[in-house]
Amino acid sequence: MASRTDPSVGQDDLLTNEQVRSSIIHRLEDSPHHELRQVHVDVNAERILLTGTVATFFMKQLAQETALQACSARKVSNHVEVT
């Protein structure tokens, strides 16, 4: 079992689901792309789920990259729709 002093455990591995979710939401809200504020974020131990709608594929990808920057240790399921 990995511990806090185990070098194989990254910082992202030690964050709670709520900490990860809060970090992603904060980054989305701070983005100069106001449309990203409409993206919904759900987090569990294995993945980050993004939902909502945006106007362009670029915004969808930007939401995904923002989530990965906040926590690269979890997979991102990007279910954001482009309308």
Residue pairs with C-beta under 8 A, 6 or more apart in sequence:
2 8
2 9
2 13
3 9
4 14
10 72
10 73
12 20
12 71
12 72
12 73
12 74
13 73
15 23
15 71
17 43
17 44
17 45
18 43
20 43
20 48
20 70
20 71
20 74
21 41
21 42
21 43
23 70
23 71
24 41
24 43
24 48
24 66
24 67
24 70
24 71
25 41
27 66
27 69
27 70
28 36
28 37
28 39
28 41
28 63
28 66
29 36
29 37
31 37
31 62
31 66
33 59
33 62
35 54
35 55
35 59
36 54
36 59
36 62
36 63
36 66
38 52
38 53
38 54
39 50
39 51
39 52
39 54
39 63
39 80
40 50
40 51
40 52
41 48
41 49
41 50
41 67
42 48
42 49
42 51
43 49
43 74
45 74
46 74
46 75
47 74
47 75
47 76
47 77
48 67
48 71
48 74
48 75
48 76
48 77
49 77
49 79
50 63
50 64
50 67
50 76
50 77
50 78
50 79
50 80
51 79
51 80
52 80
52 81
53 80
53 81
53 82
53 83
54 60
54 63
54 80
54 81
54 82
54 83
55 82
55 83
56 82
57 82
59 80
59 82
60 78
60 80
60 82
63 78
63 80
64 76
64 78
64 80
67 76
67 78
68 76
